[in-house]
Amino acid sequence: DALVIGEGDSDSVPRVVSDGAACRGGHLANGAIGNHEGDDGLGDGNAPDPFADVRERMEELSRRDKARFALHSRDKSSPRSKKTPSSHPEITTFAAITTYLGYIVLIIAGHVRDICASLFRKGRYFRSTGRSKFKFQLNDKARARARANFHAKPSTLQTIDESTSLSPSTGYPSDDPARYAPLLKSWENFYTRRLYHRIQDCFNRPIASRPSATISVLERVSFDGNKTMSVLGPLSDLADPALRASYLSGRFYDVLPADPPHHPRQRVVRTCLNLGSYNYLGFADDWDATCKSSVLSSLTRRRLPSSASSPRAEFGTTSLHAEVEAIVSSFLGKDDAIVLNMGFNTNATILPTLASRGDLIVSDELNHTSIVNGARASGAAIRTFAHNDSCDLEGILREAIVWGQPRTRRPWNRILVVVEGIYSMEGEYCDLRNIVDVCKKYGAYVYLDEAHSIGAMGEAHSIG
């Protein structure tokens, strides 16, 4: 990550650019860590396109958003008072009411079951050695292997159902409520037991592949009613033939081969689209083919350690730091650059150095958490404006200049407007041109977080 400081345009208003992907940019990567002729970092060009069925629609939406926010091809004569229509669909009243009703039913049912379990000393959260009645049944060998993997007593791997009761044979004195108080007794514990456990197989899914466009998601099974999940090995571990047949007939079913010594047995996976990773330049597809040799050569060529064991301000700055900062500033056409180790740190540590008590930070309401944390740590006053709305921003700036600081009414020492080039959670372009125009009009500084736009937004290297 890099913080780049320089003149924004020919205008005298300075701009501050926080870059979280500079070292991932195509031109920068070739200049900073080696030069691979003809290698665009996108992997094999002959690989099948996983988005082929929706590629045309995706490109159409991308062109529309880029023309609307990045290139600003819409009619300039339209009055600024007209707000840009939101692209987010409104949640209907029916959907909101039914969602809340669903939560209410689950909460009431959970409390009823807790009361019944307390009265009758029976319930799924009392340990027992009863026989399992759940859908996923493992054969004896697989169950023994699961016990060995969990390094637990056999009794802890026996499944529990609502008909079993607390028994001294469990071997756990903590199961006796007369002797030990519950470790957790709050909403968090209730939510985990009665709501989250029902659907926890949808979350925290382990993968067994590189985070490229498609990923191999390990299949998991539970033999205690979704309280714990266990990675499924080969299909032979399943005792139910019908369940094995359903896997074999699945369209996205696959099996990972054994990889001793780490994975001596096959594992069942599902091939899924990856919608949760930022891999704009394709470096995550195949580390061996994209930038492994270049990154390692930057260490071996200079014979530098992976860590300087010292802060940059003391003895941690090396010749490699100075070189990469010069490349970053040249790549962006700025005066100088500071390279940091991660995007979150860039915002969380640089914002407090740029703003302090007596300053005003005006932040987009959908900015990343790192910006929120950095703004709070700065000690400056904070205002938010409607997402991507230059009209609302202009109103806030005008009011801040007219009224000044609270109570004293003194003018603000500095006003810093913080936006993102591409909003990471929404995937939307920043209306940068109109926002910069407003900031120039009122003499405010612009802090632009380009963690998800630089290097992936065309010939200008950024949307600015």
C-alpha positions in Angstrom: 0.0 0.0 0.0 1.2 3.5 -0.7 0.3 7.0 0.3 1.0 9.4 -2.4 1.1 13.2 -1.9 1.2 15.7 -4.7 -0.7 18.3 -6.7 -4.1 17.1 -7.8 -4.4 19.1 -11.0 -3.3 22.4 -12.3 -5.6 23.9 -9.6 -4.0 24.8 -6.3 -6.1 22.5 -4.2 -3.8 19.6 -3.1 -5.0 16.0 -3.2 -4.0 13.1 -1.0 -4.3 9.6 -2.5 -4.3 6.5 -0.3 -3.5 3.5 -2.5 -4.1 0.0 -1.4 -3.3 -1.9 -4.6 -0.4 0.0 -6.1 1.9 -2.9 -5.8 -0.7 -5.1 -7.6 -1.0 -2.8 -10.6 0.2 -4.2 -13.9 2.7 -1.5 -14.8 3.9 -1.1 -11.3 4.4 -4.9 -10.7 6.6 -5.1 -13.8 8.7 -2.1 -12.8 9.0 -2.9 -9.1 9.6 -6.7 -8.9 10.8 -7.7 -12.3 9.7 -7.6 -15.9 7.9 -10.5 -17.6 7.5 -9.7 -21.2 4.0 -10.5 -22.4 2.8 -11.6 -19.0 -0.3 -9.7 -18.0 -0.7 -11.6 -14.8 -4.1 -13.0 -15.9 -3.0 -16.6 -16.1 -3.8 -19.0 -19.0 -5.7 -17.2 -21.7 -7.1 -20.5 -23.0 -8.9 -21.3 -19.7 -12.7 -21.5 -19.9 -14.5 -18.4 -18.9 -16.6 -19.2 -15.7 -18.8 -16.1 -16.3 -19.5 -16.9 -20.0 -23.3 -17.1 -19.5 -23.5 -13.6 -17.9 -20.4 -12.0 -19.5 -22.4 -9.8 -21.9 -24.6 -8.5 -19.1 -21.7 -7.8 -16.8 -19.8 -5.9 -19.5 -23.0 -3.9 -20.2 -23.4 -2.9 -16.6 -19.7 -2.1 -16.3 -19.8 0.2 -19.3 -22.9 2.0 -18.0 -21.4 2.6 -14.5 -18.0 3.7 -15.9 -19.7 6.1 -18.3 -21.9 7.4 -15.5 -19.3 7.8 -12.7 -15.8 7.5 -14.1 -16.1 9.2 -17.5 -19.1 11.4 -16.6 -20.7 11.2 -20.0 -24.1 12.3 -18.7 -25.5 15.7 -19.5 -23.5 18.4 -17.8 -26.3 20.9 -18.1 -28.5 19.0 -15.6 -28.8 20.9 -12.3 -26.7 19.6 -9.5 -29.7 19.7 -7.2 -31.0 16.6 -8.9 -29.7 13.6 -6.9 -28.2 10.6 -8.7 -30.8 7.8 -8.6 -29.7 5.0 -6.3 -28.9 1.7 -7.9 -29.9 -0.3 -4.8 -33.4 -1.8 -4.9 -35.6 -0.8 -2.0 -36.6 -3.5 0.4 -40.4 -4.0 0.3 -42.5 -3.7 3.4 -43.6 -7.3 3.0 -40.1 -8.6 2.8 -39.1 -6.6 5.9 -42.1 -7.8 8.0 -41.7 -11.4 7.1 -38.0 -11.3 7.9 -38.6 -9.9 11.3 -41.5 -12.4 11.9 -39.1 -15.3 11.0 -36.6 -14.1 13.6 -39.4 -13.7 16.2 -40.6 -17.2 15.6 -37.1 -18.6 16.0 -36.4 -16.6 19.1 -39.7 -17.7 20.8 -39.1 -21.4 19.8 -35.6 -21.2 21.1 -36.7 -19.8 24.5 -39.4 -22.5 24.8 -36.9 -25.2 24.1 -34.5 -23.7 26.7 -37.3 -23.7 29.3 -38.3 -27.3 28.5 -34.6 -28.4 28.6 -34.2 -26.8 32.0 -37.4 -28.4 33.4 -36.9 -31.9 32.0 -33.1 -32.1 31.9 -33.3 -33.1 28.3 -32.0 -31.4 25.2 -29.6 -31.3 22.4 -27.1 -29.3 24.5 -26.8 -31.9 27.2 -24.0 -34.4 26.5 -25.1 -38.0 26.2 -24.1 -41.3 24.8 -27.3 -41.8 23.0 -27.5 -43.1 19.5 -27.5 -40.6 16.7 -30.7 -39.9 14.8 -29.4 -37.3 12.4 -29.2 -37.5 8.7 -25.5 -37.7 8.1 -24.3 -41.1 9.3 -20.6 -42.1 9.0 -19.5 -45.7 8.9 -17.4 -47.2 11.8 -14.1 -46.6 10.2 -14.9 -42.9 9.4 -16.2 -42.4 12.9 -13.0 -43.8 14.4 -10.9 -41.6 12.1 -13.0 -38.5 13.1 -12.3 -39.4 16.8 -8.6 -39.5 16.1 -8.6 -36.2 14.2 -10.4 -34.5 17.0 -8.2 -36.0 19.7 -11.3 -36.3 21.9 -13.0 -38.9 24.0 -15.4 -41.2 22.2 -18.3 -39.8 24.2 -17.7 -36.3 22.8 -18.2 -37.6 19.2 -21.5 -39.3 19.9 -24.4 -37.4 18.5 -27.1 -35.8 20.7 -30.8 -35.5 20.1 -33.7 -34.0 21.9 -34.8 -37.4 23.5 -31.5 -38.0 25.4 -31.0 -36.8 28.9 -28.1 -35.7 31.1 -26.3 -38.8 32.3 -23.4 -39.2 34.8 -21.8 -41.6 32.2 -20.9 -38.5 30.1 -17.9 -38.1 32.3 -18.1 -34.3 32.3 -18.7 -32.8 35.8 -19.5 -29.4 34.2 -22.7 -30.9 32.8 -24.1 -30.9 36.3 -25.8 -27.5 36.7 -26.0 -28.0 40.5 -22.2 -27.9 40.6 -21.2 -25.5 37.9 -22.7 -22.3 36.6 -23.0 -21.8 32.8 -19.9 -20.2 31.3 -22.0 -18.1 29.0 -25.5 -17.0 29.7 -26.4 -14.1 27.4 -27.9 -13.3 24.0 -24.7 -14.2 22.2 -24.9 -17.8 23.6 -28.6 -18.0 22.8 -28.1 -16.7 19.3 -25.3 -19.2 18.7 -27.3 -22.2 20.0 -30.7 -21.5 18.6 -30.2 -19.5 15.5 -26.6 -19.8 14.2 -26.2 -23.5 14.6 -29.2 -24.1 12.4 -27.4 -22.5 9.4 -23.7 -22.6 10.4 -22.9 -25.0 7.5 -23.5 -21.9 5.2 -20.6 -20.0 6.8 -16.8 -20.5 7.4 -16.6 -22.9 4.4 -13.0 -24.2 4.0 -11.6 -24.2 0.5 -8.9 -26.5 -1.0 -7.8 -24.4 -4.0 -6.4 -21.1 -5.0 -8.9 -18.2 -4.7 -9.3 -17.8 -8.4 -12.6 -17.4 -10.4 -13.7 -20.9 -9.3 -12.8 -22.5 -6.0 -13.1 -26.0 -4.6 -15.1 -25.9 -1.4 -14.6 -28.8 1.0 -17.8 -30.7 1.8 -18.6 -30.9 5.5 -21.0 -33.1 7.5 -22.3 -33.0 11.0 -23.3 -35.9 13.2 -24.5 -33.8 16.2 -27.2 -31.6 14.7 -25.0 -28.9 13.2 -23.2 -28.2 16.5 -19.9 -29.1 15.0 -18.8 -29.7 11.4 -16.4 -32.3 10.1 -14.7 -32.4 6.7 -15.9 -35.3 4.6 -13.3 -37.6 3.2 -14.1 -40.0 0.3 -17.7 -40.9 -0.4 -17.0 -44.4 1.1 -17.2 -42.7 4.5 -20.9 -42.2 4.1 -23.0 -45.2 5.3 -26.1 -44.2 3.3 -26.0 -45.4 -0.4 -28.7 -42.9 -1.4 -26.6 -40.0 0.0 -23.5 -41.2 -1.9 -25.6 -41.4 -5.1 -26.8 -37.9 -4.6 -23.2 -36.6 -4.5 -22.2 -38.6 -7.6 -25.1 -37.2 -9.6 -24.4 -33.7 -8.6 -23.3 -31.3 -11.3 -20.6 -29.6 -9.2 -19.3 -32.7 -7.4 -15.6 -33.3 -7.5 -12.9 -35.2 -5.5 -9.5 -33.9 -4.6 -6.8 -36.6 -4.9 -4.7 -37.6 -1.9 -1.7 -35.4 -1.2 0.5 -37.2 1.4 1.6 -36.5 4.0 -0.8 -33.6 4.7 -3.9 -35.2 3.1 -3.4 -38.9 2.8 -7.0 -39.5 1.7 -9.3 -38.2 -0.9 -11.7 -35.4 -0.1 -15.1 -34.4 -1.5 -15.4 -30.9 -2.8 -17.9 -28.7 -4.7 -16.8 -26.4 -7.5 -18.2 -23.0 -6.8 -17.9 -19.4 -8.2 -15.7 -17.2 -6.1 -17.6 -14.0 -5.3 -15.6 -13.2 -2.1 -12.1 -12.4 -3.2 -10.4 -9.3 -4.7 -8.3 -10.7 -7.5 -8.6 -8.0 -10.2 -5.2 -8.7 -11.7 -5.2 -12.5 -11.4 -2.2 -12.8 -9.1 -4.0 -15.3 -6.9 -4.8 -17.7 -9.7 -1.4 -19.2 -9.9 1.4 -17.8 -7.7 4.0 -20.0 -9.4 3.2 -18.6 -12.9 2.5 -14.9 -12.1 4.9 -13.3 -9.7 6.6 -15.9 -7.5 10.0 -15.7 -9.2 9.9 -11.9 -9.3 9.0 -11.5 -5.6 11.6 -13.9 -4.4 14.3 -12.5 -6.7 13.8 -9.1 -5.1 14.9 -10.6 -1.8 17.7 -12.8 -3.1 19.1 -10.2 -5.5 19.6 -7.6 -2.7 20.2 -10.2 -0.1 17.8 -8.5 2.2 15.8 -10.2 5.0 12.0 -10.5 4.8 11.8 -8.2 7.9 14.1 -5.3 8.9 13.2 -5.9 12.6 12.9 -2.1 13.1 10.3 0.7 12.3 10.8 2.6 9.1 11.5 5.8 11.1 14.6 4.3 12.7 16.5 1.5 10.9 13.8 -0.2 8.9 14.1 1.7 5.6 16.2 -0.2 3.0 17.2 0.6 -0.6 14.4 -1.6 -1.8 11.9 0.6 0.1 13.3 3.7 -1.6 13.2 2.1 -5.0 9.6 0.9 -4.8 8.4 4.3 -3.4 10.1 6.0 -6.4 8.4 3.6 -8.8 5.0 4.2 -7.1 5.3 8.0 -7.3 6.4 7.8 -10.9 3.6 5.4 -11.8 1.1 7.8 -10.4 2.7 11.0 -11.6 3.1 12.4 -8.0 5.9 14.0 -6.1 6.6 11.3 -3.6 5.1 8.1 -2.0 5.1 6.2 1.2 4.7 2.4 1.1 2.9 0.7 3.9 2.4 -3.0 4.5 -1.4 -3.3 4.3 -4.4 -1.3 3.2 -6.1 -1.2 6.6 -3.0 0.2 8.2 -2.8 2.9 5.5 -6.1 4.4 6.4 -6.0 3.7 10.1 -2.5 5.3 10.6 -2.3 8.0 7.9 -5.6 9.7 8.6 -4.6 10.5 12.2 -1.4 12.1 10.8 -3.3 14.3 8.4 -6.1 15.4 10.7 -6.3 16.2 14.4 -8.3 18.2 16.9 -9.7 21.4 15.2 -10.0 19.7 11.8 -13.1 18.3 10.1 -13.3 15.0 8.3 -16.2 14.6 5.9 -16.6 10.9 5.0 -18.8 9.0 2.6 -21.3 7.0 4.6 -20.3 3.7 3.0 -16.5 4.1 3.5 -14.5 1.1 4.7 -14.0 0.3 8.4 -10.4 1.2 8.1 -11.3 4.8 7.2 -13.8 4.9 10.0 -11.2 3.7 12.5 -8.6 6.2 11.2 -11.1 9.1 11.4 -12.0 8.2 15.0 -8.4 7.9 16.0 -7.5 11.3 14.6 -9.5 13.3 17.2 -11.0 15.4 14.4 -14.7 16.1 14.2 -16.5 13.8 11.8 -19.4 14.4 9.4 -20.9 11.9 6.9 -22.5 12.7 3.6 -24.9 10.5 1.5 -23.2 7.9 -0.5 -21.7 9.3 -3.8 -23.9 12.4 -3.5 -22.0 15.6 -4.3 -25.1 17.7 -3.6 -25.2 16.5 0.0 -21.5 17.0 0.3 -21.7 20.6 -0.9 -24.4 21.3 1.7 -22.3 19.9 4.5 -19.2 21.8 3.4 -21.1 25.1 3.1 -22.6 24.6 6.5 -19.2 23.7 8.0 -17.6 26.8 6.6 -20.4 29.1 7.6 -20.9 27.8 11.2 -17.3 26.8 11.9 -16.5 24.7 15.0 -19.1 23.9 17.6 -19.4 26.3 20.5 -16.4 28.5 19.6 -17.5 29.1 15.9 -13.9 29.4 15.0 -13.1 28.3 11.4 -11.9 24.7 10.9 -8.1 24.3 10.6 -8.5 21.9 7.8 -11.4 20.1 6.0 -10.7 16.6 4.6 -13.2 14.8 2.4 -12.6 11.1 2.3 -13.9 8.8 -0.4 -13.0 5.5 -2.1 -12.2 5.0 -5.8 -14.3 1.9 -5.9 -16.3 1.1 -2.9 -15.2 -2.4 -1.9 -18.4 -3.6 -0.3 -20.7 -2.3 -3.1 -18.5 -2.4 -6.1 -19.6 1.1 -7.2 -17.5 3.8 -8.9 -16.9 7.0 -7.0 -18.5 10.2 -8.5 -15.0 11.6 -8.3 -15.2 14.4 -10.8 -18.2 16.1 -9.1 -16.8 15.5 -5.6 -13.4 17.1 -6.6 -15.2 20.0 -8.2 -17.1 20.7 -5.0 -13.9 20.4 -2.9 -12.1 22.8 -5.1 -15.0 25.2 -4.8 -14.8 25.2 -1.0 -11.1 24.7 -0.6 -11.3 21.2 1.0 -8.7 18.5 0.7 -9.6 15.2 -0.9 -8.4 11.9 0.5 -8.9 9.1 -2.1 -8.6 5.5 -1.2 -7.9 3.6 -4.4 -7.3 0.2 -2.9 -9.7 -1.4 -5.4 -9.3 0.8 -8.4 -5.7 1.6 -9.2 -4.0 -0.8 -11.6 -7.4 -2.1 -12.8 -9.1 0.9 -14.2 -7.7 1.5 -17.6 -4.9 3.5 -19.1 -4.9 6.4 -16.6 -4.0 3.8 -13.9 -6.8 5.1 -11.7 -10.3 6.6 -12.0 -9.0 10.0 -11.1 
